[in-house]
């Protein structure tokens, strides 16, 4: 079968900067070019920080995956600490129907399994410590038993102990999460337990083993003279620690390449075995009392160490400079401009920041189409924004794209490897990052920190935007009449004082019209206060529609309204009063109420002098309105 279109593979992983993950991803990256795959790595840092809310935001990246866009999947589910998240990912992949490869996991018969023989290697390590070095009392630092690799290694340890007639004491087993700090905690728990010190500590991975060794040395316990320590994975730090850590060399890069090769065969319709087993090799080193048979390659070590330190220094410098610059931002546009200035230091072909369409509105719930903060812990909206697309030094953006597409701009070629990371604050989703064709997510220890800082920058901007909006809303409440929707007394005073100052400065005449509603008490007493409120709103509407040019209106009392205008003539005043009468007539006819809304108007126009006060002008307009109202009521035979 010949494939003319580019095949897309999803990879799901947690913690790209750890050596196990980065080694497998390195093999996948090489295979992407070999098989012309486009690889999309959906990665989180869940479980890294002791914060459940933060983990929700991290694991949310997996909800972005649109499996219908992929031809296959590679799952590093053994790196995901949360059992619930792990099971959810597997269930969704199964439901999608696409072929999938896992590592060291036989729980799902639907998946192809690239298996590294952890059991044999761990058993050989344990037997070596017992047979060669005479250890009899052994502590074990385990990974989480929900992890298949951790369970297999623990079983190998227990079986080796029992085969040699040694007792596995449960109090000498410490259960961790494969994190370095677990090794420290295991040793401290041992020293505080009062148990006799063991002959050896066997750790389920190098990270825990190395930290256990460092903690023992800090307490004056020599390795291997006083106690043997071993690990598993043969990482860079295990190889270059003093003493060198006895460990297990696993073909991780080969496993990543084999996962892609297996998917290639399956997609092409070939029949494949469900399980592929790769062998791991124990490496006996100084920490168990063995000596490295090969002379240390000091030049290679120096070069690798210098490269590591240099990358850390340059990365730290970049993040420090960028974080300092971002702290001054007040708009997303400013943040985008600053971030783009530093992206060349990451060394990637393309970098995108994709934001949820309503990312800045999470605190506001002013309409049905704006979600409240509590409604946005997981998932992505249908529409995303891509305000930053950095492509080989060129800066671009995409206004809108569907989140189901995942990429704001689709690739036209194969062989690309892109990393998707969540952009969030605590559990609140802001968007996601995409890094394409770069080793930065796997080689840098600062990738996670970089994204945290950028996310916090956008969260600070989001809060600032919402704070400004809240201030505007509060100001509106202060100056706008809640019933009629026009200025209240506060708003009138603020606006009218500015207009008075303008008239004084420009020597303009000023118009003040005082409007008093007729018969509000009668409407309230006869038809109820709801109708009274309705009549006030109708009059306010007519007044507002009668204003033109530099005229503003306000409700300044229960049934009292006012219009102020600058540069008005008597003709303007007559036109305003005529328009008000016509609008009231039209509105009364349209509403067909049992009562008619009417009002008395007194308009006063005067040239403004420097000594004039607003209150005096209002009183003059009020007096004129009262005189006109008295005259009209007298003519109509109405009570005043």
N, C-alpha and C positions, 0 to 999 in steps of 0.2 A: 504494500500500500504506500503511495507517495503522498506526503503532506505538503500542500502548497501554501497553507497559511501557517503563521507563527503559532507555536504551541505555548500556552501559558501555564505555569506551575505556581501554586500557592505553597508557601512554607510558613508554618506556625511554630513560634519559638518564644521563650522567655529568657532574657539576659544574654544579649548578643556579645557582650564584652568579656564573658568568661571563656576559659580556654577550651572547654568541651564544645560549647556552642560555636565558637569562632572557628575551631578546626573543622567541624562538620560543614559549616557554612562556606569555608574556604574550598572544600571539595565540591560543594554545590555550585559555587561561582565558576570554577574551572569547567564543570560539566555544562553550565549554561551556554558557554561559547562552543563547546564540543558538539552539543546536540541542538544548537540554535534555539534554546528555550529562552523565554522571558520569565524570569523568576521574580515573584513578589513575596517578600518576607514580611510577615505581619508579626511584629515583635513588641513585647512588653517588658517592663521591669517589675512585674508583680512579685510580691514577697520580699523585695529588697529592703523596703522600709517598714518599720513596725506600725503601719497605719492602714487599717481596713478601708477607710474612705479613699486613700490614695490608691490602693489596689483596685478598687472599683473603676477609677479613672484609667488605670493602666490596662486592665483586662478588657476595657471597652473597645480597644482596637480590633479585637476579634469579631465584633459585631459588624464591622465594616465589610467583611469579606463577602463578596458576591460569588458564590461557588459556580454559578452558571457561566461565569466568564473564564473558568479555568478547566484545563484538560486533565489535571491531576493535582495531588497534594502530597507534601512531605511534612510529617508531623513530628516535632521534637516535644511530644507531650510529656516526656520524662523531665523536662526542664520547668514545667508549670507546677508551682507549689500547690495551688488550689485544686483539690480533687473535683469540686463542683464545676469549675471552669474547664478542667481537663475533660471531664465526661461530656460536658455540653459541646465542646469543640468536636469531639469524636462523633457524637450523635449527629451533629449537623453535617459533617463530612459524609457519614454513611447515608443520610437522607438525600444528599446531593447526587449520589450515584457515581461520582467520579472515582477513578482508582487512586488509592492512597498508600503511602509507605510510612511505617513507623519504625522507631529504633528501640530494640530491646523491649518489646511489648507484645505479648501473645493473648491479651485480653479480648481482642476484637478479630475474629476469624475473617472479617471482611477486608482487613488490611494486609498488605504485604509487610513482612517484618525483616528488617536488616538487623541481625542479631550478632552482637559481639559476645563471645563466650566469657562472660564475667565470672561464672561459677568456677571453671577450671583454673583461671588465673588467681582468683582469691584463695582457692583451696591450696594452690601451690605456694602462695605467699605464707599462709598460715602454717602449712607443713614445714616450710623452710625454717620459719622462726622456731618451731618446736624441735625438728630433727637436727638442724645444723647448729642452732644457737642455744638449745636446751631450755627454752622458755616453758614454764608450766602454769604460771598464773598470768592470764592475758585479759586485758580490758579491750573492749571493742567500741568504736564510735561509728554508729550506723547512720545512714540517711533515712528519710521518712519511708516507712514500710509500704505506704501507698504507692511508692515509686518502684516499678518492677526491677530496676537495676539494684536498688538498695536492698530489696527483699532477696534477690538472688545472691548477692554478696554476703549478706548476713547468713543465709542458709549454708553457703560454702564454708564460712568460718565455723559455724556450729557443727557441721558434719565433720570437718577436719579435727576439731577438738574432741568430739565423741569417738572418732575412729582411733584416736590416740589415748583413749581412756581418761580424758581430762574433762572436768566439770565446767559447763557453761553457767556462770553465775549471773543471774539477771541483773543484780545490782552493779555488775561490772560492765553493763551495756548502756551506753548513752545514745539517745535517739535525737538526731539533729535534722537539718534541712540541707545538708551539703554546703553550708555557708562557713567561711573561715571562723566566725565567732563561735560556732558550735564546738570547734576543737578547743578553744580557750575555756568555754564553759564546762566541757567534759573533764578537763584536767582540774579546774577549780572545784568541781563537784567531787572528784576523786580525793583531792587533798583535804577537803572538808568532811568527807565521809567517815574517816577514822579507819578505813580498810587498809590492810598492809599494801604497800606499793606493789604493783604487778611487775613481772619481768618484761612485759612488752605491752604496747598499745598499738592495735591495728585499726586504722581508719579506713572508712569506705571510699574516701577520695583524698586527693592531695591537699585541697584547700583546708580541710579539717585536720589532716595529719600534720601539715606544716605549722598551723597555729598551735596545735597541741605541743609540738616540739619546742616552739618558741616560748610557750608558757612554762614548760618544764625547765628549760634552761634558765628562765628568769627566776625560778625558785631554787636554782642551784643544783638541779638534777641533770647529770651529764648524759649525753646520747652519743653512742650506744652503751657507754661504760656502765651507767646505772640503770638505764632502761632503753629498750628497743622501741622505735617508732616506725611505722610503715604507712604508706598511702596507696593511692590508686589513680592513675591517669597519666603519669609521667609528664607533668606539665613543665613549662620553662622554669618556674620557681623551684619545683622539686629537683630538677636537674642541676640547678645552680645554688641550692641552699647549702649551708655549711652546718652539719654534715649533709651530703647528698642523700636525698630521701629514697629509700627502697620503695619501689612502686610497680605499676603495671602499664606497659606501653600498649595503647589501643590504636588501631588503624582508623582514626576518626575521619580524617580527610578522605580516605578510601571509602568509608561508609557513606559520606555525602555524595561522592561521585557515583557509587553503586546504586544509591537511591534514584538518581536521575537516569542512569542506564536502565534500571528496572522499569521505571515509568515509560521510558522511550519504547521498550519492547512491548509493554502491555498496551500502550496507546496504539501501536502499530498492529495490534491483534495477535501477537505471539503468546503462546502458552508459557507461563512462568511458575516456578515453585513459589509457594507462599512464604517460605522462610529461607533467607540467605544467611549463613553463619560465617563470621570472620573471627579469626583467632587473635587473642591478646597474649602478650609476652611479659612475664615477670622480669623486672630489672632489679637485681640485688645490689645494693649500694652501701654506703657508709653507715646509714642510720640503723642498720641491723647488725653491723659488725663486719660486713663484707667490704672489700676494696674494689674500686672500679678497675677493671683489668686494662682498660684503655686509658692512655694519658689524657688528661683534661685538655681540651682545645681552648686554651686561654685566649687566643686571638679571636676566635669565634664568639666566646663569651663576652669579651670586652666590646666587640662590635655590637652584639645584640643588646647588651646593657646600655651602652652609650645611645643607641637608637631609641631604646625605651625611655631613658631619662630625657633625651632631647625632645621626643614627641610629647612627653608629659609637660616639660617646661613650656614648649611653644603653645600647646593646648591651653595650659593654665593662663599664659599671658593673653591669648586671644579671648578667653572667656572673661577674664578680669577686665580687659579693655571694653569688650562689648557690653558687659553688665553695667559698667560705669556709664557708658553712653546711653544705654536703655533706660537708666534711672531718671533721665531728664525728659523722657518722652511724655506727651499728653495725648497723642493721636496714634491710631494704628498706622497711618501713612508714615509718620516719623520712625516708628519701630521698623517697618519694612525697609526703609531707606538705610537705617543703621545696620540691620542684620545683613543686608545684601553686601555691605562693605567688607564683611568678614568671611563670607562664604568661600572665597578663593583659598583661604587657609585650611579649609576642610579637605580640599582636593577631590571634589566630586564633579561628575559631568553635569548633573542636574540636581537641584534641591527645590522642593516646593513646600510652601506653607499653605495648608488648606483649612479654611475656617468654616464652621457652621454658619448658615445664612443668618441666623438670629443670635450669633454668639454674644453680642454686646447687650442683649435684652433680657438676660436670664433673671435679673432681679425685678423686672417690670412685668406686670400682668394686667395691662390696661385694656386689652382687647382679647377676643377669643383666639386670634391668630398669633398671639405672643405667649410663649410658655413661661410658667413660673419656674423659679430655680429648682424647686423640688421635683419638677417634671422632667428634668434634664440630666439624670445621673448616668444613663446609659443610652447607647444607640446614636445614630446620626440622622439628621433631617434629610429629606429628599434632595434638597438643593444645597450645594456647597459653593464657597467662594475660594478663589486661589489668588490672593493679592500679591503673592510673591512666587514667581517661577524663574529661578536662576539657572540658565542654560549656557554652560561654557562661557561665563562672563557676561552674557546678555540677560538683561532684566525684563521680564514680561509679567503678564497677569491674565487671568480668565475671570470674567465677571460672574458667570454662573455655570455650573455643570452638575450633573446628576451624581449623587453619592454612590449609586449603583454602578457607575462607571469607574469609580475609585480614583483613576488618574484624571487630572484636568486636561492633559494632552496625551493621547495614545501614541505608543511607539509604532513606527513603521518598519522597524528592523528587529531581529532576534538577538539573543546573546546578552541581553541586559539583565542586571540584577538590582532591584529596588527594595529599599527598606521602609516599611510603614511603621511609624511610632505614634502613640497617642499624644495629643496636645490637650492638657486638662489642668484644672486646679482642684485638688482634692477629688471629689467624685464628679465634679461638673465638667462635662465635655465641652471643649472649645473648638476642637478640630483635630488635625493630624499633620505629621511631617512625612515627607517622602525624600529619602536620599538615594540617588541612583549612581551606580557604577563607582563606588568608593569603598575603601576599607575602613573608613572612619568609624562606623558603628561597631566593628569587630576588633579593631586594633587600638582604639583610643579608650582610655579609662575615663574620659571626660565627656563622652557623647551624652550620657544620661544627664550629667550636670548642665551641659549646654541647653538641652531641651527643657529642663526644669526652669532655668533662668529665663528663657524666651517665653515659656508658658506663664510664668509669674509676671513678666512684663505686660503681656496682653491682659492678664487678669487685673493688674493695677489700672490699666487703661480702661478696661470694662467698668471697674468700680468708679473711676473718675467720671466717665460718661454718664453713668447712672446717678452719681452724686450731683452732677450739673443738672441733669434732668429733674432730680428731686427738688433741687433749689428752684428751678423754673416752675415746677408744679406748685411748690409752697408759695412762691411769689404770686402766681396766678390766683391761688386761693385767697391771698391777702388783698388783691386789688380787683377781683372780679366778683360780682354779685352772684351768689350761688343759685338764686331763683331765676333771674332774668338773663344771665349770661353777658351782661355789659359791665362796665366799670362800676364799682361800689364807691363809697365816700373816699376810701383810701386811694383807690385808683384815680378818682377824679382829682383829688388834691394834688397827687404827684404829676398828673398830666397837665392840669390847668396851670399849675405854677410854672411849668416849663413853657407853656404857651404865653403866659403873661410876660415872662422874661424875654421871650422872642419878640413880642410886640413892643416892649420897651426898647430893645436893642435896635429893631428895624423900623421903629416908629409906625407900627401898623395898628389899625383899629381892631377892637375886640368885640365879639358878639357873645352875649350870655342870654340863653333862653331858659326860663324857669317854667317847668311843666308840672301841673298838679292834676292828678286823676280825679274825675268827678264821680261821686257816689260810690266809693269803694266800701264804705260802711254799710250802705244799703245792700250791695251785692253780697257781702259777707253775711249779713243778718238774714237775708231772704233766701239765698241759694247755697250758702255754706262757704267756708274758707277755702275749699279746693277751687271753687269757681272764682273766688276773690284772687287767689294766686294765678289762676288761668288768665283772668282779666289783666293783671299786672304784666304777665309775660306777653300778652297780645299788644298792650300799649308799648312795652319796651321794644318789641319787634318793629312796630310802626315808627317809633322814634329813631331806631337804628337805621331803618331803611330811608329815613328822611334826611339823614346827614350826608353831606357831600364835601369833597375837597378836604380842607384842613379843619373839619368839624368832628368832635367826639362827643359821646353822650355817656351819662351815668345815672344810676339810681342812688340818690343821696338821702332818701328817707323812706318811710313806709309806702307812701303813694306819691312821692316827690321825685322828679327827674330833672335833669339839667343837660343842656347842650352848650358847648363852648366852641367858638370858631375864631380863627385869626384872619385878618385881612378881609373881613366881610363888609358888605354894603347893606343898606336897607333893602335893596332888591333881593340880595341873598337871603336876608331874614324873612322877607315876605314869601319868597319861593319855598323856604324850608317849612314855614307854617302852612302854606297851601298844600305842600306834599304830605305833611303829617295828617291834615284833615282828609285828604284823598285816600291815604293808606288805611286810616282808621275806618273809613266808609267801606272800602273794599274788604277788609278783614272782617268787619262786623257782618257784612252780607254773606261772606263765605262761611262763617261759623254758625250763623243762624241760632244764636243764643236768645234767651228770653229777655236779655238785657243788652244795651248798647254801651260799648266802652267809649268814653269821651274824656277830654281833658281841657283844662284852661292853660293858656300859654301867655307868658309875659316875656318879651324880648327887649333887650337893652343893648345898644351899640354905642361905643364911645371911643374917642382917641385916648390912648394910654399915656399917662405921665409917669415920671419916675416915682412919685410919692403915692401912687395908687396901690391899694391892697386888694387882694382877691376877695376877701370876705366882704368888703364894702361894695364891690361890683355885684356880688351875688345877692346881697341885701337889696340893692337897687332893682335887680331883675325880679326878685321875689315880690317886692312892693308893686312893681308894674303888673305882674301876673295877678296879684290880689285885686288890684284896681279893675283890671279887665274882667276878672271872674265876678266881682261884685256888680259891675255894670251889666254883664251878660245875664246874671241871675235875676237882677232887678228888671231887665227888659223882658225876661221870660216868666216872671212871676214866681221864681223859685226861691227857696230859702237860701241864705248865704251859707 
